[in-house]
Amino acid sequence: MTKKKLYVLHGYTSNRNANWFPWLKQQVEEKMKKQVKVLQLPNADHPKPAEWDQTCSRKISSENGITLVGHSLGCIEALRFLSQHEIKDVNLVLVSGFDEKLHTLPELAEFTEPSINYAEVLPKLKRVVVISALDDDIVPYEYSETLARHLHAKFILMPEGKHFIDAYGTVKLPVVYQELAAMLA
């Protein structure tokens, strides 16, 4: 396994064993020979930014060249981590992400206040892709599209997939693996 680590950050009401995270970990470790750490973020049903920030600071190595994969609330947490650490050449894959208050989930507004300082975050990035689905009813794709624009990132809009969660049948997400393979080749 290569040294540069890949970290996966789950979202609201989720956990490290949900959705497509175990599948992605297996794919990356077996096919790309890269170590993957899927974080368990605390109190996911009632998340607090300070608790998630502390957990990420403890569990993510702030070494240059790491890769962060975020899903939903995990995307804004990945950006919060970047804004709080001196780090560079970071690769990001953000799935169903957002960086502003959601009309669908106003209880998560604390994570977007204060807003991300992109002048500070952008120089830390190497490659970034944002993925969403046209039919996402939890984080409507317009939020992810705005996030991609703020990050000057490649934006992939899937014709379907909803919020890419196991409750909707998503336990594999090949587009994420394909983007990681291209990014880390």
Residue frames as a rotation matrix with the C-alpha (Angstrom) as fourth column:
MET 1
0.579 0.815 0.000 0.00
0.815 -0.579 0.000 0.00
0.000 0.000 -1.000 0.00
THR 2
-0.201 -0.626 0.753 1.26
0.543 -0.711 -0.446 3.47
0.815 0.320 0.483 -0.83
LYS 3
-0.718 -0.244 -0.652 1.77
0.696 -0.260 -0.669 5.96
-0.006 -0.934 0.357 1.97
LYS 4
-0.918 0.379 0.117 -0.49
-0.365 -0.923 0.123 8.82
0.154 0.070 0.985 0.84
LYS 5
-0.787 0.615 0.055 -3.78
0.433 0.614 -0.660 8.15
-0.439 -0.496 -0.749 2.53
LEU 6
-0.648 0.731 0.213 -7.32
-0.090 -0.351 0.932 8.49
0.756 0.585 0.293 1.35
TYR 7
-0.918 0.373 -0.132 -10.00
0.156 0.037 -0.987 9.44
-0.364 -0.927 -0.092 3.86
VAL 8
-0.500 0.844 0.194 -13.78
0.372 0.007 0.928 9.11
0.782 0.537 -0.317 3.49
LEU 9
-0.968 0.248 -0.020 -16.10
-0.112 -0.505 -0.856 11.40
-0.222 -0.827 0.517 5.46
HIS 10
-0.524 0.847 0.089 -19.72
0.821 0.473 0.320 10.28
0.229 0.241 -0.943 5.76
GLY 11
-0.619 0.371 0.692 -22.67
-0.107 -0.913 0.393 12.62
0.778 0.169 0.605 6.14
TYR 12
-0.511 0.570 0.643 -25.61
-0.858 -0.390 -0.335 13.42
0.059 -0.723 0.688 8.37
THR 13
0.413 0.716 0.562 -27.37
-0.819 0.562 -0.114 10.41
-0.397 -0.413 0.819 9.99
SER 14
0.709 -0.228 -0.667 -24.81
-0.374 0.680 -0.630 8.10
0.598 0.696 0.397 8.36
ASN 15
0.655 -0.583 0.480 -21.83
-0.395 0.277 0.876 6.02
-0.644 -0.763 -0.049 9.47
ARG 16
-0.222 -0.916 -0.334 -18.62
-0.830 -0.003 0.558 4.50
-0.512 0.401 -0.760 8.18
ASN 17
-0.789 -0.072 0.611 -20.32
0.089 0.969 0.229 1.24
-0.609 0.235 -0.758 7.13
ALA 18
0.214 0.975 -0.066 -23.20
0.160 -0.102 -0.982 2.81
-0.964 0.200 -0.178 5.21
ASN 19
0.690 0.252 -0.678 -23.90
-0.490 -0.527 -0.695 3.52
-0.532 0.812 -0.240 1.56
TRP 20
0.920 -0.367 -0.137 -21.05
0.038 0.432 -0.901 2.92
0.390 0.824 0.411 -0.89
PHE 21
0.508 -0.766 0.395 -18.18
-0.858 -0.489 0.157 3.53
0.073 -0.419 -0.905 1.57
PRO 22
0.278 -0.449 0.849 -17.23
-0.317 0.792 0.522 -0.15
-0.907 -0.414 0.078 2.26
TRP 23
0.770 0.050 0.636 -17.36
0.535 0.494 -0.685 -0.89
-0.349 0.868 0.354 -1.48
LEU 24
0.868 -0.460 0.189 -15.13
-0.239 -0.719 -0.652 2.11
0.436 0.521 -0.734 -2.29
LYS 25
0.392 -0.736 0.552 -12.62
-0.831 -0.026 0.555 1.15
-0.394 -0.677 -0.621 0.41
GLN 26
0.379 -0.202 0.903 -12.38
0.131 0.978 0.163 -2.38
-0.916 0.056 0.397 -0.97
GLN 27
0.888 0.011 0.460 -12.02
0.460 0.001 -0.888 -1.19
-0.011 1.000 -0.004 -4.59
VAL 28
0.760 -0.614 0.214 -9.31
-0.528 -0.775 -0.346 1.36
0.379 0.150 -0.913 -3.84
GLU 29
0.290 -0.684 0.669 -7.31
-0.757 0.264 0.597 -0.92
-0.585 -0.680 -0.442 -1.56
GLU 30
0.381 -0.099 0.919 -7.48
0.268 0.963 -0.008 -3.93
-0.885 0.249 0.394 -3.90
LYS 31
0.701 0.013 0.713 -7.12
0.711 0.065 -0.700 -2.24
-0.056 0.998 0.036 -7.29
MET 32
0.728 -0.402 0.555 -5.12
-0.079 -0.854 -0.514 0.91
0.681 0.330 -0.654 -6.51
LYS 33
0.165 -0.670 -0.724 -3.15
0.812 0.509 -0.285 -0.41
0.560 -0.541 0.628 -3.52
LYS 34
-0.515 -0.238 0.823 -3.88
-0.172 -0.913 -0.371 2.73
0.840 -0.333 0.429 -1.51
GLN 35
-0.776 0.203 -0.597 -4.79
0.628 0.345 -0.698 2.77
0.064 -0.916 -0.395 2.16
VAL 36
-0.300 0.778 0.552 -8.34
-0.041 -0.589 0.807 3.99
0.953 0.219 0.209 2.84
LYS 37
-0.901 0.109 -0.420 -9.64
0.429 0.087 -0.899 5.17
-0.061 -0.990 -0.125 6.20
VAL 38
-0.171 0.917 0.360 -13.41
0.284 -0.304 0.909 5.61
0.944 0.257 -0.209 6.46
LEU 39
-0.917 -0.248 0.311 -13.94
-0.172 -0.459 -0.872 7.87
0.359 -0.853 0.379 9.44
GLN 40
-0.060 0.896 -0.441 -16.70
0.879 0.257 0.402 7.44
0.473 -0.363 -0.802 12.00
LEU 41
-0.687 -0.126 0.716 -17.82
-0.044 -0.976 -0.215 10.96
0.726 -0.179 0.665 12.82
PRO 42
-0.917 0.223 -0.331 -19.51
0.387 0.296 -0.873 11.45
-0.096 -0.929 -0.357 16.20
ASN 43
-0.414 0.818 -0.398 -23.17
0.269 -0.308 -0.912 11.94
-0.870 -0.485 -0.093 16.91
ALA 44
-0.966 -0.112 0.234 -24.17
0.248 -0.141 0.958 11.78
-0.075 0.984 0.164 13.23
ASP 45
-0.159 0.980 0.123 -27.89
0.929 0.107 0.354 12.11
0.334 0.170 -0.927 14.02
HIS 46
0.925 0.345 -0.156 -27.26
0.379 -0.858 0.347 15.42
-0.014 -0.381 -0.925 15.84
PRO 47
0.187 -0.971 0.146 -23.85
0.932 0.129 -0.338 16.55
0.309 0.199 0.930 14.54
LYS 48
0.860 -0.069 -0.506 -21.92
0.192 -0.874 0.446 19.42
-0.473 -0.480 -0.738 16.06
PRO 49
0.838 -0.542 0.063 -19.26
-0.111 -0.283 -0.953 21.20
0.534 0.791 -0.297 13.98
ALA 50
0.270 -0.787 0.555 -16.75
-0.953 -0.302 0.034 21.38
0.141 -0.538 -0.831 16.83
GLU 51
0.362 -0.091 0.928 -17.00
-0.407 0.880 0.245 17.62
-0.838 -0.467 0.282 17.48
TRP 52
0.905 -0.016 0.426 -16.57
0.368 0.536 -0.760 16.78
-0.216 0.844 0.490 13.81
ASP 53
0.705 -0.691 0.159 -13.68
-0.451 -0.610 -0.651 19.24
0.547 0.387 -0.742 13.48
GLN 54
0.201 -0.634 0.747 -11.90
-0.934 0.106 0.341 17.69
-0.296 -0.766 -0.571 16.49
THR 55
0.564 0.067 0.823 -12.43
-0.019 0.998 -0.068 14.15
-0.825 0.022 0.564 15.21
CYS 56
0.945 -0.216 0.244 -11.08
0.265 0.072 -0.961 15.03
0.190 0.974 0.126 11.77
SER 57
0.526 -0.789 0.316 -8.08
-0.744 -0.607 -0.279 16.81
0.412 -0.088 -0.907 13.28
ARG 58
0.159 -0.426 0.890 -7.28
-0.749 0.536 0.391 13.69
-0.643 -0.729 -0.234 15.32
LYS 59
0.357 0.129 0.925 -7.92
0.115 0.977 -0.181 11.08
-0.927 0.171 0.333 12.61
ILE 60
0.923 -0.073 0.379 -6.78
0.376 -0.051 -0.925 12.73
0.087 0.996 -0.019 9.37
SER 61
0.030 -0.979 -0.200 -3.07
0.822 -0.090 0.563 13.18
-0.569 -0.181 0.802 8.83
SER 62
0.850 0.288 -0.441 -2.50
0.056 -0.882 -0.468 16.75
-0.524 0.373 -0.766 7.74
GLU 63
-0.267 -0.948 0.174 0.30
0.254 0.105 0.962 15.71
-0.930 0.301 0.213 5.41
ASN 64
-0.201 0.119 -0.972 0.55
-0.802 -0.590 0.094 17.08
-0.562 0.799 0.214 1.89
GLY 65
-0.698 -0.134 -0.704 -0.92
-0.669 0.472 0.574 14.99
0.255 0.871 -0.419 -0.91
ILE 66
-0.783 0.495 0.377 -3.77
0.135 0.726 -0.674 13.27
-0.607 -0.477 -0.636 0.92
THR 67
-0.769 0.639 -0.005 -7.13
-0.071 -0.076 0.995 12.61
0.635 0.765 0.104 -0.71
LEU 68
-0.789 0.605 0.110 -10.47
-0.174 -0.049 -0.983 13.39
-0.589 -0.795 0.144 0.91
VAL 69
-0.724 0.689 -0.030 -13.76
0.212 0.264 0.941 11.89
0.656 0.675 -0.337 -0.25
GLY 70
-0.886 0.463 0.025 -16.81
-0.210 -0.353 -0.912 13.51
-0.413 -0.813 0.410 1.28
HIS 71
-0.600 0.791 0.122 -20.48
0.594 0.338 0.730 12.65
0.536 0.510 -0.672 1.04
SER 72
0.412 0.896 0.165 -23.17
0.594 -0.401 0.698 15.23
0.691 -0.190 -0.697 1.79
LEU 73
0.985 -0.047 0.165 -22.32
-0.153 -0.673 0.723 16.84
0.078 -0.738 -0.671 5.15
GLY 74
0.514 -0.847 0.135 -18.92
0.585 0.461 0.667 15.14
-0.627 -0.264 0.733 4.89
CYS 75
0.230 -0.403 0.886 -18.13
0.865 -0.332 -0.376 17.50
0.446 0.853 0.272 1.98
ILE 76
0.653 0.028 0.757 -18.45
-0.157 -0.973 0.172 20.67
0.741 -0.231 -0.631 4.02
GLU 77
0.918 -0.364 0.155 -16.53
-0.090 0.188 0.978 18.96
-0.386 -0.912 0.140 6.82
ALA 78
0.361 -0.817 0.450 -13.70
0.917 0.399 -0.011 18.16
-0.171 0.417 0.893 4.40
LEU 79
0.237 -0.221 0.946 -13.57
0.467 -0.828 -0.311 21.84
0.852 0.515 -0.093 3.45
ARG 80
0.900 0.089 0.427 -13.63
-0.319 -0.535 0.783 22.86
0.298 -0.840 -0.453 7.11
PHE 81
0.723 -0.687 0.077 -10.67
0.482 0.581 0.655 20.52
-0.495 -0.437 0.751 7.73
LEU 82
0.148 -0.683 0.715 -8.75
0.939 -0.130 -0.319 22.12
0.311 0.719 0.622 4.86
SER 83
0.472 0.085 0.877 -9.45
0.074 -0.996 0.057 25.62
0.878 0.038 -0.476 6.13
GLN 84
0.931 -0.024 0.363 -8.12
-0.361 -0.186 0.914 24.69
0.046 -0.982 -0.182 9.59
HIS 85
0.589 -0.735 0.336 -4.85
0.343 0.604 0.720 22.99
-0.732 -0.309 0.608 8.56
GLU 86
0.231 -0.642 -0.731 -1.67
-0.837 -0.514 0.187 23.97
-0.496 0.569 -0.656 6.75
ILE 87
-0.072 -0.111 0.991 -1.68
0.267 0.955 0.127 21.41
-0.961 0.273 -0.039 4.00
LYS 88
-0.031 0.075 -0.997 -1.31
-0.829 -0.559 -0.016 21.37
-0.558 0.826 0.080 0.22
ASP 89
-0.692 -0.209 -0.691 -1.74
-0.676 0.523 0.519 19.22
0.253 0.826 -0.503 -2.89
VAL 90
-0.615 0.567 0.548 -4.99
-0.173 0.581 -0.796 17.77
-0.769 -0.584 -0.259 -1.55
ASN 91
-0.878 0.438 -0.193 -7.29
-0.083 0.258 0.963 15.85
0.471 0.861 -0.191 -3.89
LEU 92
-0.646 0.735 0.205 -11.03
-0.414 -0.111 -0.904 16.12
-0.641 -0.669 0.376 -3.25
VAL 93
-0.775 0.618 -0.132 -13.98
0.157 0.390 0.907 14.07
0.612 0.683 -0.399 -4.44
LEU 94
-0.850 0.525 0.051 -17.21
-0.294 -0.391 -0.872 15.57
-0.438 -0.756 0.487 -3.11
VAL 95
-0.791 0.609 -0.057 -20.49
0.383 0.566 0.730 13.72
0.477 0.556 -0.681 -3.59
SER 96
0.227 0.973 0.025 -23.84
0.682 -0.177 0.710 15.47
0.695 -0.144 -0.704 -3.07
GLY 97
-0.450 -0.569 -0.688 -22.02
0.891 -0.341 -0.300 18.31
-0.064 -0.748 0.660 -1.37
PHE 98
0.606 0.598 0.525 -22.97
0.553 -0.791 0.262 21.83
0.572 0.131 -0.809 -0.38
ASP 99
-0.530 -0.804 -0.268 -21.36
0.782 -0.342 -0.520 24.88
0.327 -0.486 0.811 1.19
GLU 100
-0.782 0.382 0.492 -24.37
-0.421 -0.906 0.033 27.00
0.459 -0.181 0.870 2.12
LYS 101
-0.627 0.625 0.465 -27.48
-0.437 0.211 -0.874 26.66
-0.644 -0.752 0.141 4.26
LEU 102
-0.947 0.319 -0.040 -29.79
0.178 0.626 0.759 24.02
0.267 0.711 -0.650 2.80
HIS 103
-0.397 0.883 0.249 -33.50
-0.876 -0.446 0.185 24.70
0.274 -0.145 0.951 2.57
THR 104
0.294 0.495 -0.817 -34.01
-0.302 0.860 0.412 20.93
0.907 0.126 0.402 2.90
LEU 105
0.348 -0.271 -0.898 -31.87
0.792 0.597 0.127 20.57
0.502 -0.755 0.422 6.07
PRO 106
0.480 -0.141 0.866 -31.77
-0.194 -0.980 -0.052 23.88
0.856 -0.143 -0.498 7.93
GLU 107
0.990 -0.083 0.116 -30.57
-0.095 0.219 0.971 22.06
-0.106 -0.972 0.209 11.07
LEU 108
0.449 -0.877 0.169 -27.13
0.877 0.469 0.104 21.75
-0.170 0.102 0.980 9.45
ALA 109
0.839 -0.035 0.542 -26.64
0.217 -0.893 -0.394 25.51
0.498 0.448 -0.742 9.04
GLU 110
0.838 -0.545 0.041 -24.00
-0.242 -0.303 0.922 25.60
-0.490 -0.782 -0.385 11.81
PHE 111
0.273 -0.764 0.585 -21.61
0.643 0.597 0.480 23.74
-0.715 0.245 0.654 9.48
THR 112
0.152 -0.157 0.976 -21.80
0.934 -0.301 -0.194 26.50
0.324 0.941 0.101 6.87
GLU 113
0.790 0.116 0.601 -21.33
-0.039 -0.970 0.238 29.43
0.611 -0.212 -0.763 9.28
PRO 114
0.156 -0.038 -0.987 -18.98
-0.503 -0.863 -0.047 31.10
-0.850 0.504 -0.153 8.91
SER 115
0.967 0.232 -0.103 -18.78
-0.192 0.408 -0.893 30.35
-0.165 0.883 0.439 5.21
ILE 116
0.480 -0.819 0.315 -15.69
0.759 0.568 0.318 28.72
-0.439 0.086 0.894 3.72
ASN 117
0.491 -0.459 -0.740 -12.87
-0.433 -0.866 0.250 31.12
-0.756 0.198 -0.625 2.88
TYR 118
0.894 -0.063 0.443 -12.07
0.370 0.660 -0.654 29.92
-0.251 0.749 0.613 -0.63
ALA 119
0.697 -0.708 0.114 -9.12
-0.491 -0.587 -0.644 32.30
0.523 0.393 -0.756 -1.00
GLU 120
0.040 -0.645 0.763 -7.55
-0.961 0.186 0.207 30.27
-0.275 -0.741 -0.613 1.81
VAL 121
0.346 0.215 0.913 -8.71
-0.225 0.964 -0.141 26.80
-0.911 -0.157 0.382 0.65
LEU 122
0.973 0.169 -0.156 -8.14
-0.185 0.173 -0.967 26.91
-0.137 0.970 0.200 -3.12
PRO 123
0.292 -0.930 -0.225 -4.31
-0.878 -0.167 -0.449 27.10
0.380 0.329 -0.865 -2.96
LYS 124
-0.254 -0.363 0.896 -4.31
-0.787 0.617 0.027 23.90
-0.563 -0.698 -0.443 -0.88
LEU 125
0.560 0.661 0.500 -6.02
-0.235 0.705 -0.669 21.86
-0.795 0.257 0.550 -3.61
LYS 126
-0.688 -0.720 0.091 -4.54
-0.175 0.286 0.942 19.75
-0.704 0.633 -0.323 -6.36
ARG 127
-0.853 0.486 -0.192 -7.52
-0.109 0.194 0.975 18.17
0.511 0.852 -0.113 -8.14
VAL 128
-0.710 0.690 0.139 -11.21
-0.258 -0.073 -0.963 18.43
-0.655 -0.720 0.230 -7.30
VAL 129
-0.786 0.600 -0.149 -14.37
-0.008 0.231 0.973 16.85
0.619 0.765 -0.177 -8.64
VAL 130
-0.666 0.693 0.276 -17.94
-0.524 -0.170 -0.835 17.37
-0.532 -0.700 0.476 -7.43
ILE 131
-0.900 0.378 -0.215 -20.60
0.119 0.689 0.714 14.76
0.419 0.618 -0.666 -8.22
SER 132
-0.607 0.785 0.124 -24.37
-0.496 -0.252 -0.831 15.11
-0.621 -0.566 0.542 -7.92
ALA 133
-0.737 0.477 0.478 -27.56
0.653 0.686 0.322 13.60
-0.174 0.550 -0.817 -9.31
LEU 134
-0.802 0.478 0.357 -30.25
-0.094 -0.692 0.715 15.44
0.590 0.540 0.601 -11.20
ASP 135
0.173 0.967 -0.185 -32.89
-0.014 0.190 0.982 13.82
0.985 -0.167 0.046 -8.96
ASP 136
-0.684 -0.447 -0.576 -31.21
0.566 0.172 -0.806 14.41
0.459 -0.878 0.136 -5.57
ASP 137
0.269 0.898 0.348 -34.07
0.264 -0.417 0.870 15.38
0.926 -0.142 -0.349 -3.26
ILE 138
0.607 -0.141 -0.782 -31.94
0.792 0.031 0.610 15.80
-0.062 -0.989 0.131 -0.12
VAL 139
-0.127 -0.635 -0.762 -29.19
0.159 -0.771 0.616 18.09
-0.979 -0.043 0.199 -1.44
PRO 140
0.841 0.512 0.173 -30.61
0.246 -0.077 -0.966 19.39
-0.482 0.855 -0.191 -4.73
TYR 141
0.322 -0.798 0.510 -27.94
0.941 0.329 -0.078 19.37
-0.105 0.505 0.857 -7.43
GLU 142
0.651 -0.052 0.757 -27.91
0.259 -0.922 -0.286 23.17
0.714 0.383 -0.587 -7.68
TYR 143
0.907 -0.343 0.244 -26.15
-0.362 -0.339 0.868 23.28
-0.215 -0.876 -0.432 -4.30
SER 144
0.423 -0.772 0.475 -23.45
0.488 0.636 0.598 20.89
-0.763 -0.021 0.646 -5.56
GLU 145
0.418 -0.224 0.881 -23.11
0.853 -0.238 -0.465 22.86
0.314 0.945 0.091 -8.77
THR 146
0.859 -0.098 0.503 -22.52
-0.211 -0.962 0.174 26.04
0.467 -0.256 -0.847 -6.74
LEU 147
0.735 -0.619 0.276 -19.96
-0.134 0.267 0.954 24.20
-0.665 -0.738 0.113 -4.62
ALA 148
0.340 -0.602 0.723 -18.13
0.863 0.506 0.015 23.07
-0.374 0.618 0.691 -7.78
ARG 149
0.613 -0.068 0.787 -18.10
0.457 -0.782 -0.424 26.64
0.644 0.619 -0.449 -9.07
HIS 150
0.908 -0.267 0.323 -16.63
-0.418 -0.623 0.661 27.92
0.025 -0.735 -0.677 -5.77
LEU 151
0.473 -0.740 0.478 -13.92
-0.017 0.535 0.845 25.25
-0.881 -0.408 0.241 -5.97
HIS 152
0.132 -0.350 -0.928 -13.25
-0.956 -0.292 -0.026 25.77
-0.262 0.890 -0.373 -9.70
ALA 153
-0.509 -0.304 0.806 -13.90
-0.358 0.926 0.123 22.04
-0.783 -0.226 -0.580 -9.92
LYS 154
-0.867 0.283 -0.411 -15.02
-0.239 0.488 0.840 19.53
0.438 0.826 -0.356 -12.49
PHE 155
-0.402 0.814 0.420 -18.76
-0.730 -0.009 -0.683 18.97
-0.552 -0.581 0.598 -12.01
ILE 156
-0.942 0.165 -0.293 -20.40
-0.051 0.792 0.609 15.65
0.333 0.588 -0.737 -12.86
LEU 157
-0.348 0.906 0.242 -24.20
-0.857 -0.203 -0.473 15.63
-0.379 -0.372 0.847 -12.91
MET 158
-0.975 0.059 0.213 -25.53
0.106 0.971 0.216 12.08
-0.194 0.234 -0.953 -13.03
PRO 159
-0.602 0.798 -0.012 -28.95
-0.331 -0.236 0.913 11.64
0.727 0.554 0.407 -14.66
GLU 160
0.627 0.778 0.040 -30.15
-0.357 0.240 0.903 9.72
0.693 -0.580 0.428 -11.59
GLY 161
-0.308 -0.718 -0.625 -28.95
0.371 0.514 -0.773 8.38
0.876 -0.470 0.108 -8.26
LYS 162
0.762 0.648 0.003 -30.84
0.321 -0.381 0.867 10.60
0.562 -0.660 -0.499 -5.85
HIS 163
0.747 -0.462 0.478 -28.60
-0.656 -0.631 0.415 11.22
0.110 -0.623 -0.774 -2.80
PHE 164
0.078 -0.740 -0.668 -26.39
-0.422 0.583 -0.695 8.16
0.903 0.336 -0.266 -3.43
ILE 165
-0.408 -0.141 0.902 -27.42
-0.909 0.151 -0.388 6.40
-0.081 -0.978 -0.190 -0.22
ASP 166
-0.994 -0.048 -0.100 -28.20
-0.055 0.996 0.076 2.78
0.096 0.081 -0.992 0.55
ALA 167
-0.430 0.903 -0.012 -31.80
0.049 0.010 -0.999 3.68
-0.901 -0.430 -0.048 1.47
TYR 168
0.430 0.521 -0.737 -32.22
-0.698 -0.326 -0.638 4.37
-0.572 0.789 0.223 -2.27
GLY 169
0.945 0.007 0.326 -30.25
0.129 0.910 -0.393 1.27
-0.300 0.414 0.860 -3.24
THR 170
0.655 -0.756 -0.004 -26.79
-0.377 -0.322 -0.868 2.80
0.655 0.570 -0.496 -3.76
VAL 171
0.866 -0.433 0.249 -24.16
-0.043 0.431 0.901 0.47
-0.498 -0.792 0.354 -2.31
LYS 172
-0.093 -0.880 0.465 -21.65
0.870 0.155 0.468 0.94
-0.484 0.448 0.752 -5.16
LEU 173
0.801 0.297 -0.519 -20.71
0.049 -0.898 -0.438 4.21
-0.596 0.325 -0.734 -6.82
PRO 174
0.372 -0.698 0.611 -18.39
0.881 0.473 0.003 3.48
-0.291 0.538 0.791 -9.77
VAL 175
0.673 -0.118 0.730 -18.14
0.360 -0.811 -0.462 7.15
0.646 0.574 -0.503 -10.82
VAL 176
0.865 -0.392 0.313 -16.30
-0.489 -0.517 0.703 7.93
-0.114 -0.761 -0.639 -7.55
TYR 177
0.462 -0.720 0.518 -13.84
0.289 0.674 0.680 5.09
-0.839 -0.164 0.519 -8.09
GLN 178
0.463 -0.253 0.850 -13.29
0.882 0.040 -0.469 6.14
0.085 0.967 0.241 -11.73
GLU 179
0.820 -0.133 0.557 -12.59
-0.052 -0.986 -0.158 9.74
0.570 0.100 -0.815 -10.73
LEU 180
0.737 -0.588 0.333 -10.19
-0.424 -0.019 0.905 8.65
-0.526 -0.809 -0.263 -7.98
ALA 181
0.442 -0.574 0.690 -8.38
0.642 0.739 0.203 6.32
-0.626 0.353 0.695 -10.40
ALA 182
0.546 -0.202 0.813 -7.92
0.675 -0.469 -0.570 9.17
0.497 0.860 -0.120 -12.89
MET 183
0.879 -0.116 0.463 -6.92
-0.303 -0.885 0.353 11.60
0.369 -0.450 -0.813 -10.16
LEU 184
0.600 -0.605 0.523 -4.37
-0.565 0.143 0.813 9.35
-0.567 -0.783 -0.256 -8.49
ALA 185
0.947 -0.216 0.237 -2.93
0.318 0.731 -0.604 7.61
-0.043 0.648 0.761 -11.57
